[in-house]
C-alpha cells in the first residue's frame, strides 16, 4: 500500500486587517492586554461580499497550482469548517461548483481540528486507492459568528483559508507517516455555539441572548489543549518509533501563544522549530494548520526530508496530530 503525500499547499487571507488598536475602539481592551495574553497583534477580516467558499476556492487554486493539478484532476474534496456559507448544503458543495470540479465533496465539522481530520480522511482514501488527488481545505469566516461585545472571544479569531493537495507517494520513507484523532464529548460545554441547533433553535429569545455566537471557557480550554496536544504529538512519535529530537518543524494550531509555548516546553522541543504566525492572523480555527504549513513551504523553511509534526484542537473537544516526512 503506497503512502499518501501532501503535494501542494495554498492559503488565502482577506485584505482587511483589524489591529489590536482597532479593537480597543470597539471594546474595553488594549494592545498590551491582547498581546501578552494571546500573542496576537492583528487578524484578517473578510469583506461583506466575501463568503467562506470564496476564501476556500482561492486557497485551493494556489494549492492546485503548486501541485501541478487542475480542478478536473480532483477525485475528493473535504472542507473543514464551522462557518460555512449556509448550515445546509455543505460548504464543500459551493467550493466544488466554484472550482468547476466534479469530485464528491463534503464538510468535516471538527472546529479548529477540521483540517487535521480532513487530512486523516484524505490519507486513508489515497492509501487505499479510493482517491488519487484529494483536496483538503480548512476555512473559517469567524468574524460573522463572533460576539463583538465579548472581549474573551472576539480578540482571538480571524478569517482565512488554507488548502492541501494529497496524492500517492511510492517512497515508503516520505509522505504522511500517520494521523491520530481523538474526541472527548464530555467537554462540549467549554467551547460552543449554543444557538441555532436542535437544542436551541433560532428564536428571538436565542438571538436576544446572543447564543448564536462563539462561547468559550478559556481556562478550561487551555488546560485541555495543553494536555491533549502534548499527548497526541507523543503518540504520533511513539507510533513511528521516533522522538522529539527527530522533529525538524512543528506546525501547531495557532490558538494562543501561551498554549503553544507550554506544549513545546512539555515536549522539550525548541521554540525555534515551531512555525508561528499567530501574531499576524490570530486563531483562524481549521485554517490555522494549513496556512501555517503553506507559509513554511513557500518560504523554503520546510525542505525535502524534513519531519513535520502537525497538531490542532478544537470544540468537541476534538483534537488530532499528524507526522509528515516532507
VOBA-1610 file (N, C-alpha, C; in pm, whole numbers, padded with zeros to 5 digits, always signed):
BEGIN
Unk+00085-00120+00000Unk+00000+00000+00000Unk+00088+00125+00000Unk+00074+00210-00100Unk+00154+00331-00111Unk+00115+00432-00003Unk+00208+00515+00036Unk+00177+00623+00128Unk+00105+00735+00054Unk+00049+00825+00131Unk-00007+00949+00076Unk+00088+01062+00111Unk+00091+01163+00025Unk+00182+01276+00048Unk+00111+01407+00015Unk+00146+01512+00087Unk+00096+01646+00056Unk+00181+01701-00058Unk+00119+01716-00175Unk+00195+01757-00294Unk+00174+01903-00330Unk+00087+01972-00257Unk+00065+02114-00283Unk-00003+02180-00165Unk+00032+02304-00139Unk-00032+02381-00031Unk-00071+02519-00084Unk-00169+02578-00021Unk-00211+02712-00059Unk-00283+02779+00056Unk-00285+02910+00056Unk-00354+02982+00162Unk-00408+03115+00110Unk-00504+03166+00185Unk-00565+03295+00149Unk-00613+03363+00276Unk-00589+03494+00282Unk-00643+03577+00391Unk-00699+03705+00330Unk-00812+03751+00378Unk-00871+03875+00326Unk-00776+03993+00343Unk-00795+04096+00261Unk-00706+04212+00264Unk-00722+04294+00392Unk-00845+04306+00440Unk-00868+04392+00556Unk-00801+04336+00681Unk-00730+04422+00752Unk-00662+04384+00875Unk-00720+04463+00992Unk-00754+04392+01097Unk-00806+04454+01220Unk-00698+04442+01327Unk-00641+04554+01367Unk-00534+04552+01467Unk-00593+04555+01608Unk-00506+04530+01705Unk-00549+04540+01844Unk-00592+04682+01879Unk-00523+04779+01822Unk-00563+04919+01847Unk-00701+04946+01789Unk-00731+04886+01673Unk-00865+04900+01617Unk-00970+04842+01712Unk-00938+04727+01770Unk-01032+04663+01862Unk-01056+04746+01987Unk-00953+04818+02030Unk-00967+04899+02151Unk-01070+05011+02135Unk-01104+05041+02008Unk-01206+05142+01981Unk-01347+05082+01983Unk-01353+04947+01982Unk-01482+04879+01980Unk-01522+04826+02116Unk-01424+04777+02191Unk-01449+04715+02321Unk-01343+04762+02420Unk-01367+04729+02548Unk-01271+04769+02651Unk-01152+04672+02651Unk-01047+04710+02579Unk-00926+04630+02573Unk-00815+04719+02520Unk-00694+04665+02511Unk-00583+04740+02453Unk-00481+04643+02397Unk-00388+04696+02320Unk-00289+04614+02251Unk-00208+04529+02349Unk-00162+04589+02457Unk-00078+04516+02553Unk-00155+04400+02616Unk-00281+04424+02653Unk-00363+04320+02716Unk-00377+04200+02623Unk-00403+04227+02495Unk-00423+04118+02399Unk-00292+04045+02370Unk-00186+04121+02342Unk-00058+04059+02304Unk+00000+03974+02416Unk-00004+04023+02539Unk+00056+03948+02649Unk-00021+03821+02682Unk-00151+03818+02654Unk-00233+03701+02686Unk-00248+03603+02570Unk-00230+03653+02448Unk-00256+03566+02333Unk-00144+03560+02230Unk-00061+03663+02225Unk+00042+03671+02122Unk-00008+03730+01992Unk-00134+03774+01989Unk-00196+03825+01866Unk-00178+03977+01856Unk-00137+04023+01739Unk-00122+04165+01712Unk-00231+04216+01618Unk-00270+04129+01524Unk-00371+04166+01425Unk-00434+04041+01368Unk-00546+04058+01297Unk-00614+03947+01233Unk-00682+03999+01106Unk-00712+03908+01012Unk-00775+03945+00885Unk-00926+03927+00895Unk-01000+04018+00831Unk-01147+04017+00835Unk-01200+04020+00692Unk-01292+03930+00661Unk-01347+03920+00525Unk-01431+04041+00489Unk-01435+04070+00359Unk-01524+04174+00308Unk-01670+04132+00327Unk-01759+04228+00324Unk-01902+04197+00341Unk-01953+04108+00229Unk-01897+04123+00109Unk-01944+04043-00005Unk-01862+03915-00024Unk-01779+03882+00073Unk-01692+03765+00064Unk-01750+03651+00147Unk-01760+03533+00086Unk-01816+03417+00154Unk-01706+03317+00192Unk-01742+03226+00280Unk-01647+03123+00322Unk-01594+03045+00202Unk-01682+03006+00112Unk-01641+02928-00004Unk-01550+03008-00097Unk-01567+03140-00102Unk-01479+03223-00184Unk-01334+03213-00135Unk-01317+03222-00004Unk-01183+03213+00052Unk-01125+03073+00030Unk-01209+02971+00048Unk-01165+02833+00029Unk-01116+02810-00114Unk-01188+02864-00209Unk-01153+02847-00351Unk-01019+02913-00381Unk-00994+03031-00326Unk-00866+03098-00351Unk-00749+03015-00299Unk-00764+02961-00179Unk-00658+02876-00122Unk-00640+02749-00205Unk-00753+02691-00248Unk-00749+02568-00327Unk-00677+02589-00460Unk-00704+02700-00526Unk-00640+02729-00655Unk-00488+02737-00639Unk-00443+02797-00532Unk-00299+02810-00509Unk-00235+02675-00478Unk-00308+02590-00405Unk-00257+02456-00376Unk-00252+02371-00503Unk-00355+02381-00584Unk-00359+02307-00711Unk-00243+02349-00802Unk-00218+02479-00808Unk-00109+02530-00892Unk+00026+02474-00846Unk+00050+02474-00715Unk+00176+02420-00664Unk+00189+02272-00697Unk+00077+02199-00691Unk+00079+02055-00715Unk+00084+02021-00864Unk+00066+02123-00948Unk+00061+02097-01092Unk-00065+02023-01133Unk-00174+02050-01062Unk-00302+01984-01088Unk-00408+02087-01124Unk-00520+02038-01178Unk-00635+02123-01205Unk-00756+02068-01130Unk-00863+02145-01129Unk-00985+02100-01063Unk-01037+01971-01121Unk-01012+01949-01250Unk-01058+01826-01316Unk-00986+01702-01263Unk-00867+01721-01205Unk-00790+01608-01152Unk-00842+01560-01017Unk-00919+01643-00949Unk-00965+01610-00814Unk-01065+01495-00816Unk-01048+01401-00724Unk-01150+01298-00705Unk-01203+01293-00563Unk-01169+01396-00483Unk-01222+01407-00347Unk-01199+01549-00297Unk-01302+01609-00237Unk-01292+01742-00178Unk-01346+01736-00035Unk-01263+01775+00061Unk-01301+01775+00202Unk-01279+01915+00256Unk-01382+01972+00316Unk-01371+02107+00373Unk-01397+02101+00523Unk-01299+02143+00601Unk-01315+02155+00745Unk-01360+02296+00779Unk-01479+02311+00834Unk-01529+02444+00869Unk-01645+02434+00967Unk-01663+02539+01046Unk-01784+02553+01130Unk-01859+02679+01090Unk-01813+02744+00981Unk-01871+02873+00943Unk-01897+02876+00793Unk-01960+02772+00743Unk-01986+02762+00600Unk-02081+02868+00548Unk-02101+02869+00417Unk-02188+02968+00354Unk-02331+02959+00409Unk-02377+02837+00434Unk-02510+02810+00490Unk-02500+02689+00581Unk-02596+02673+00675Unk-02598+02549+00754Unk-02614+02426+00666Unk-02686+02442+00556Unk-02705+02337+00458Unk-02735+02404+00324Unk-02673+02362+00213Unk-02584+02246+00197Unk-02442+02275+00246Unk-02356+02176+00226Unk-02218+02186+00274Unk-02141+02296+00204Unk-02044+02350+00273Unk-01954+02448+00213Unk-01878+02383+00097Unk-01847+02253+00113Unk-01774+02181+00009Unk-01851+02179-00123Unk-01983+02179-00117Unk-02064+02181-00238Unk-02045+02312-00314Unk-02043+02423-00240Unk-02018+02552-00301Unk-01877+02559-00361Unk-01781+02504-00287Unk-01641+02504-00334Unk-01628+02424-00463Unk-01690+02306-00464Unk-01683+02221-00583Unk-01735+02294-00706Unk-01849+02361-00692Unk-01910+02432-00805Unk-01823+02549-00851Unk-01772+02625-00755Unk-01692+02743-00790Unk-01558+02704-00853Unk-01504+02588-00815Unk-01381+02539-00876Unk-01406+02479-01014Unk-01529+02437-01038Unk-01559+02366-01161Unk-01515+02221-01156Unk-01513+02165-01036Unk-01472+02026-01016Unk-01593+01933-01023Unk-01566+01803-01034Unk-01672+01703-01038Unk-01662+01603-00922Unk-01563+01620-00838Unk-01535+01525-00732Unk-01643+01527-00623Unk-01666+01414-00556Unk-01752+01415-00438Unk-01694+01510-00334Unk-01782+01581-00266Unk-01738+01686-00174Unk-01823+01684-00048Unk-01758+01699+00066Unk-01832+01703+00192Unk-01755+01783+00296Unk-01826+01825+00400Unk-01767+01900+00510Unk-01728+01809+00626Unk-01631+01855+00703Unk-01594+01792+00829Unk-01612+01898+00938Unk-01691+01866+01039Unk-01715+01960+01149Unk-01634+01917+01270Unk-01511+01964+01274Unk-01423+01933+01388Unk-01359+02061+01441Unk-01425+02175+01414Unk-01379+02305+01461Unk-01233+02327+01425Unk-01151+02369+01520Unk-01012+02403+01490Unk-00929+02283+01444Unk-00977+02163+01470Unk-00906+02041+01426Unk-00954+01994+01289Unk-01038+02072+01223Unk-01101+02030+01098Unk-01004+01990+00989Unk-00895+02065+00973Unk-00801+02033+00865Unk-00720+01907+00896Unk-00692+01882+01023Unk-00622+01758+01061Unk-00714+01639+01037Unk-00841+01653+01074Unk-00938+01546+01047Unk-00953+01524+00898Unk-00960+01632+00822Unk-00970+01620+00677Unk-00848+01553+00616Unk-00731+01587+00667Unk-00607+01526+00618Unk-00605+01376+00649Unk-00654+01339+00766Unk-00658+01197+00804Unk-00750+01119+00710Unk-00864+01178+00675Unk-00957+01111+00584Unk-00896+01098+00445Unk-00837+01207+00396Unk-00774+01204+00264Unk-00661+01102+00260Unk-00585+01094+00366Unk-00475+00997+00376Unk-00526+00855+00355Unk-00638+00822+00420Unk-00694+00687+00408Unk-00748+00661+00267Unk-00813+00760+00208Unk-00864+00745+00071Unk-00750+00719-00027Unk-00642+00795-00014Unk-00531+00780-00108Unk-00455+00651-00083Unk-00432+00616+00042Unk-00360+00492+00074Unk-00431+00369+00018Unk-00563+00371+00024Unk-00641+00254-00021Unk-00668+00256-00172Unk-00628+00365-00237Unk-00650+00375-00381Unk-00787+00427-00419Unk-00868+00465-00319Unk-01002+00516-00347Unk-00996+00657-00406Unk-00884+00726-00386Unk-00863+00859-00445Unk-00716+00873-00482Unk-00692+00949-00588Unk-00554+00976-00630Unk-00516+01123-00617Unk-00618+01207-00603Unk-00592+01351-00590Unk-00701+01412-00503Unk-00669+01432-00376Unk-00767+01481-00280Unk-00735+01624-00238Unk-00838+01705-00228Unk-00824+01843-00182Unk-00879+01853-00040Unk-00794+01900+00051Unk-00834+01922+00190Unk-00825+02070+00219Unk-00934+02128+00266Unk-00938+02272+00295Unk-00979+02293+00440Unk-00911+02386+00504Unk-00955+02438+00633Unk-00989+02584+00613Unk-01112+02623+00641Unk-01154+02761+00613Unk-01253+02808+00718Unk-01237+02933+00760Unk-01332+02990+00855Unk-01355+03138+00828Unk-01481+03177+00833Unk-01519+03317+00831Unk-01580+03345+00968Unk-01494+03349+01066Unk-01538+03354+01206Unk-01591+03490+01247Unk-01553+03594+01173Unk-01594+03728+01212Unk-01746+03744+01213Unk-01817+03651+01145Unk-01964+03661+01141Unk-02033+03574+01246Unk-01955+03501+01323Unk-02015+03422+01432Unk-01951+03457+01566Unk-01892+03576+01572Unk-01833+03626+01697Unk-01923+03732+01760Unk-01922+03735+01891Unk-01990+03841+01964Unk-01888+03954+01982Unk-01905+04061+01907Unk-01807+04169+01909Unk-01820+04257+02034Unk-01901+04212+02130Unk-01907+04277+02260Unk-01840+04191+02368Unk-01790+04074+02328Unk-01728+03980+02422Unk-01577+03977+02398Unk-01502+04046+02481Unk-01358+04055+02457Unk-01285+03924+02483Unk-01350+03829+02549Unk-01287+03700+02573Unk-01278+03616+02446Unk-01360+03649+02347Unk-01357+03571+02222Unk-01323+03656+02099Unk-01379+03776+02089Unk-01365+03850+01963Unk-01222+03894+01936Unk-01137+03902+02037Unk-00998+03943+02014Unk-00913+03829+01959Unk-00965+03706+01965Unk-00884+03589+01934Unk-00884+03548+01788Unk-00997+03566+01719Unk-01018+03496+01593Unk-01003+03585+01470Unk-00970+03520+01358Unk-00960+03588+01230Unk-01015+03500+01119Unk-01026+03557+01000Unk-01078+03486+00882Unk-00963+03445+00790Unk-00967+03323+00739Unk-00861+03276+00647Unk-00899+03139+00592Unk-00822+03095+00493Unk-00839+02962+00435Unk-00704+02903+00401Unk-00690+02773+00422Unk-00569+02701+00385Unk-00607+02571+00316Unk-00523+02526+00223Unk-00557+02407+00146Unk-00435+02317+00128Unk-00463+02188+00114Unk-00359+02088+00088Unk-00408+01992-00020Unk-00322+01959-00114Unk-00350+01856-00214Unk-00277+01730-00171Unk-00349+01619-00163Unk-00291+01492-00118Unk-00295+01392-00232Unk-00181+01331-00260Unk-00171+01231-00366Unk-00083+01115-00323Unk-00071+01010-00406Unk+00007+00892-00369Unk+00157+00920-00370Unk+00229+00850-00283Unk+00374+00861-00272Unk+00435+00721-00268Unk+00505+00680-00372Unk+00562+00545-00376Unk+00679+00524-00279Unk+00746+00632-00240Unk+00861+00622-00150Unk+00811+00599-00008Unk+00842+00484+00048Unk+00795+00447+00182Unk+00852+00538+00290Unk+00959+00608+00259Unk+01025+00692+00358Unk+00965+00832+00365Unk+00880+00866+00268Unk+00824+01001+00262Unk+00672+00998+00274Unk+00616+01117+00293Unk+00471+01128+00296Unk+00414+01136+00436Unk+00283+01113+00444Unk+00212+01117+00573Unk+00241+00987+00647Unk+00320+00994+00753Unk+00358+00873+00826Unk+00240+00818+00905Unk+00166+00906+00972Unk+00048+00862+01047Unk-00033+00982+01091Unk-00162+00958+01117Unk-00250+01060+01174Unk-00319+01000+01296Unk-00352+01086+01391Unk-00407+01039+01519Unk-00518+01133+01562Unk-00639+01079+01578Unk-00757+01159+01606Unk-00821+01121+01739Unk-00871+01223+01810Unk-00934+01198+01940Unk-01050+01295+01962Unk-01146+01252+02043Unk-01258+01337+02085Unk-01297+01300+02227Unk-01330+01401+02306Unk-01390+01379+02437Unk-01519+01459+02442Unk-01630+01391+02413Unk-01760+01456+02406Unk-01814+01503+02540Unk-01745+01469+02648Unk-01786+01519+02779Unk-01745+01665+02799Unk-01671+01719+02703Unk-01620+01855+02716Unk-01687+01952+02619Unk-01805+01917+02571Unk-01872+02002+02473Unk-01906+02140+02527Unk-01916+02154+02657Unk-01968+02279+02714Unk-01864+02391+02720Unk-01734+02358+02707Unk-01633+02462+02731Unk-01602+02546+02607Unk-01648+02501+02490Unk-01629+02579+02367Unk-01743+02542+02273Unk-01829+02639+02241Unk-01950+02603+02167Unk-02018+02725+02106Unk-02108+02699+02013Unk-02207+02797+01967Unk-02342+02735+02003Unk-02401+02773+02115Unk-02520+02702+02165Unk-02645+02719+02081Unk-02662+02834+02018Unk-02785+02862+01945Unk-02781+02817+01800Unk-02899+02785+01746Unk-02909+02751+01605Unk-02923+02604+01574Unk-02909+02518+01677Unk-02924+02375+01658Unk-03057+02325+01713Unk-03067+02195+01734Unk-03194+02138+01780Unk-03220+02164+01928Unk-03114+02194+02005Unk-03134+02225+02147Unk-03192+02364+02163Unk-03131+02459+02095Unk-03178+02598+02098Unk-03199+02648+01956Unk-03312+02611+01894Unk-03340+02659+01758Unk-03345+02812+01755Unk-03328+02868+01636Unk-03328+03013+01623Unk-03465+03071+01660Unk-03464+03151+01764Unk-03584+03224+01807Unk-03538+03365+01846Unk-03635+03454+01866Unk-03599+03588+01912Unk-03526+03582+02045Unk-03568+03492+02133Unk-03505+03480+02264Unk-03360+03435+02252Unk-03335+03337+02165Unk-03198+03288+02144Unk-03109+03401+02092Unk-03159+03476+01996Unk-03082+03587+01940Unk-03061+03697+02043Unk-03165+03728+02121Unk-03154+03831+02224Unk-03048+03795+02327Unk-03033+03665+02354Unk-02932+03618+02450Unk-02797+03595+02384Unk-02784+03630+02256Unk-02660+03622+02180Unk-02601+03481+02179Unk-02691+03383+02174Unk-02650+03243+02177Unk-02603+03192+02041Unk-02614+03275+01939Unk-02570+03235+01805Unk-02421+03260+01783Unk-02354+03307+01889Unk-02212+03339+01879Unk-02126+03239+01958Unk-01995+03241+01929Unk-01899+03154+01998Unk-01893+03187+02146Unk-01902+03083+02229Unk-01889+03096+02374Unk-01773+03007+02420Unk-01689+03058+02509Unk-01570+02981+02547Unk-01534+03001+02694Unk-01497+02890+02757Unk-01438+02893+02891Unk-01287+02880+02870Unk-01221+02994+02861Unk-01080+02998+02824Unk-00988+02918+02913Unk-01009+02922+03043Unk-00921+02850+03135Unk-00930+02699+03115Unk-01051+02649+03097Unk-01068+02506+03075Unk-01013+02463+02940Unk-01035+02545+02839Unk-00981+02514+02705Unk-00829+02506+02712Unk-00767+02599+02782Unk-00620+02599+02795Unk-00570+02467+02856Unk-00633+02425+02965Unk-00587+02303+03033Unk-00602+02180+02945Unk-00716+02169+02879Unk-00741+02054+02791Unk-00646+02058+02671Unk-00626+02176+02615Unk-00543+02189+02495Unk-00398+02150+02523Unk-00345+02199+02632Unk-00205+02170+02665Unk-00185+02019+02685Unk-00273+01958+02759Unk-00261+01814+02784Unk-00280+01732+02657Unk-00383+01765+02582Unk-00418+01684+02465Unk-00317+01697+02351Unk-00270+01819+02325Unk-00174+01838+02217Unk-00040+01774+02249Unk+00001+01784+02375Unk+00125+01718+02416Unk+00114+01567+02397Unk+00002+01512+02439Unk-00019+01368+02429Unk-00024+01319+02286Unk-00090+01394+02196Unk-00107+01345+02059Unk+00024+01350+01982Unk+00110+01448+02010Unk+00241+01451+01944Unk+00327+01334+01994Unk+00324+01310+02123Unk+00399+01196+02177Unk+00346+01064+02121Unk+00215+01055+02106Unk+00153+00935+02049Unk+00201+00911+01905Unk+00202+01016+01827Unk+00244+01005+01687Unk+00391+00965+01677Unk+00474+01025+01758Unk+00617+00992+01756Unk+00640+00847+01798Unk+00575+00805+01906Unk+00592+00668+01953Unk+00544+00568+01848Unk+00435+00600+01780Unk+00380+00512+01677Unk+00480+00488+01564Unk+00565+00585+01539Unk+00663+00576+01430Unk+00805+00552+01479Unk+00817+00516+01607Unk+00949+00488+01667Unk+01043+00607+01650Unk+00989+00726+01674Unk+01067+00849+01665Unk+01061+00922+01799Unk+01146+01022+01815Unk+01146+01103+01937Unk+01134+01250+01899Unk+01116+01333+01999Unk+01105+01477+01973Unk+01233+01531+01910Unk+01345+01467+01936Unk+01471+01512+01877Unk+01471+01496+01725Unk+01386+01407+01674Unk+01379+01384+01529Unk+01297+01489+01456Unk+01220+01566+01530Unk+01129+01663+01468Unk+01206+01784+01418Unk+01187+01819+01291Unk+01250+01937+01234Unk+01162+02061+01246Unk+01031+02043+01231Unk+00939+02156+01237Unk+00809+02115+01306Unk+00755+02207+01383Unk+00623+02189+01442Unk+00529+02289+01376Unk+00416+02238+01325Unk+00311+02324+01269Unk+00193+02313+01365Unk+00188+02403+01463Unk+00081+02394+01563Unk-00041+02477+01525Unk-00155+02436+01577Unk-00273+02522+01569Unk-00242+02650+01644Unk-00263+02764+01578Unk-00227+02893+01637Unk-00347+02947+01716Unk-00370+02885+01832Unk-00485+02926+01913Unk-00449+03038+02009Unk-00336+03022+02072Unk-00292+03113+02177Unk-00144+03085+02200Unk-00061+03186+02202Unk+00083+03164+02213Unk+00118+03095+02345Unk+00038+03116+02449Unk+00066+03050+02577Unk+00046+02899+02567Unk-00055+02858+02492Unk-00077+02714+02471Unk+00040+02655+02394Unk+00079+02720+02285Unk+00189+02671+02203Unk+00317+02663+02284Unk+00349+02768+02358Unk+00472+02770+02438Unk+00475+02657+02540Unk+00363+02634+02607Unk+00359+02531+02711Unk+00371+02392+02651Unk+00305+02368+02538Unk+00315+02238+02471Unk+00458+02211+02427Unk+00522+02309+02365Unk+00661+02292+02321Unk+00753+02265+02440Unk+00728+02333+02550Unk+00809+02313+02671Unk+00792+02171+02724Unk+00669+02123+02727Unk+00644+01987+02778Unk+00703+01880+02685Unk+00707+01911+02556Unk+00764+01817+02460Unk+00916+01829+02452Unk+00971+01932+02514Unk+01115+01962+02508Unk+01160+01985+02363Unk+01075+02055+02288Unk+01108+02095+02151Unk+01136+02244+02151Unk+01252+02287+02101Unk+01286+02430+02099Unk+01182+02511+02021Unk+01151+02629+02071Unk+01051+02712+02006Unk+01091+02749+01864Unk+01223+02750+01838Unk+01273+02783+01705Unk+01224+02685+01599Unk+01184+02566+01641Unk+01135+02466+01546Unk+00988+02485+01511Unk+00919+02571+01583Unk+00776+02594+01558Unk+00759+02704+01454Unk+00670+02682+01359Unk+00635+02784+01261Unk+00515+02859+01316Unk+00533+02988+01341Unk+00432+03066+01411Unk+00387+03186+01328Unk+00258+03211+01326Unk+00205+03331+01260Unk+00085+03388+01334Unk+00068+03345+01459Unk-00049+03389+01536Unk-00052+03540+01552Unk+00066+03603+01554Unk+00071+03748+01571Unk+00005+03820+01455Unk+00007+03759+01334Unk-00046+03824+01213Unk-00184+03775+01172Unk-00225+03658+01220Unk-00353+03601+01176Unk-00451+03573+01289Unk-00402+03564+01412Unk-00489+03523+01520Unk-00525+03376+01506Unk-00631+03336+01573Unk-00680+03199+01565Unk-00778+03189+01448Unk-00736+03119+01343Unk-00823+03103+01225Unk-00888+02965+01222Unk-00896+02900+01339Unk-00964+02773+01354Unk-00910+02668+01256Unk-00994+02606+01176Unk-00949+02497+01089Unk-00850+02542+00982Unk-00844+02672+00954Unk-00749+02723+00855Unk-00608+02734+00912Unk-00597+02732+01043Unk-00471+02763+01110Unk-00355+02673+01065Unk-00374+02542+01073Unk-00265+02449+01038Unk-00227+02459+00891Unk-00322+02455+00796Unk-00279+02461+00656Unk-00218+02594+00612Unk-00262+02708+00670Unk-00198+02833+00630Unk-00057+02842+00688Unk-00037+02783+00805Unk+00097+02781+00865Unk+00188+02688+00787Unk+00135+02573+00748Unk+00212+02479+00667Unk+00250+02544+00534Unk+00156+02611+00471Unk+00182+02676+00343Unk+00292+02781+00357Unk+00289+02854+00465Unk+00392+02956+00489Unk+00530+02890+00502Unk+00534+02779+00575Unk+00661+02708+00592Unk+00715+02654+00461Unk+00627+02608+00375Unk+00668+02552+00245Unk+00713+02663+00150Unk+00635+02768+00141Unk+00663+02874+00042Unk+00785+02959+00080Unk+00817+02967+00207Unk+00936+03042+00248Unk+01062+02957+00240Unk+01044+02828+00208Unk+01159+02739+00198Unk+01207+02686+00331Unk+01132+02714+00436Unk+01173+02666+00567Unk+01157+02514+00577Unk+01047+02463+00523Unk+01026+02318+00520Unk+01088+02263+00392Unk+01183+02171+00409Unk+01257+02116+00295Unk+01235+01966+00283Unk+01269+01913+00167Unk+01256+01769+00142Unk+01330+01689+00248Unk+01264+01589+00301Unk+01324+01504+00403Unk+01298+01548+00545Unk+01247+01670+00564Unk+01220+01720+00699Unk+01102+01646+00762Unk+01109+01628+00893Unk+00999+01568+00967Unk+00915+01680+01027Unk+00787+01683+00990Unk+00696+01788+01033Unk+00589+01730+01123Unk+00574+01787+01243Unk+00469+01746+01336Unk+00358+01850+01334Unk+00236+01806+01304Unk+00121+01895+01297Unk+00023+01859+01408Unk-00040+01962+01467Unk-00134+01934+01577Unk-00238+02044+01586Unk-00359+02004+01627Unk-00467+02102+01644Unk-00572+02048+01740Unk-00641+02141+01804Unk-00751+02103+01894Unk-00861+02207+01882Unk-00986+02158+01889Unk-01100+02249+01879Unk-01219+02199+01957Unk-01330+02265+01939Unk-01452+02233+02013Unk-01490+02087+01992Unk-01546+02032+02099Unk-01587+01892+02094Unk-01573+01817+02227Unk-01460+01825+02297Unk-01333+01874+02243Unk-01276+01769+02148Unk-01218+01817+02039Unk-01172+01732+01930Unk-01029+01771+01895Unk-00940+01672+01890Unk-00802+01706+01859Unk-00736+01598+01774Unk-00625+01638+01713Unk-00556+01543+01628Unk-00413+01586+01600Unk-00335+01491+01550Unk-00197+01518+01515Unk-00158+01438+01392Unk-00056+01484+01324Unk-00005+01413+01206Unk+00145+01429+01199Unk+00211+01323+01157Unk+00355+01328+01129Unk+00375+01314+00980Unk+00452+01404+00923Unk+00473+01405+00778Unk+00623+01413+00749Unk+00672+01322+00666Unk+00810+01331+00617Unk+00803+01401+00483Unk+00854+01524+00477Unk+00836+01607+00359Unk+00919+01557+00241
//
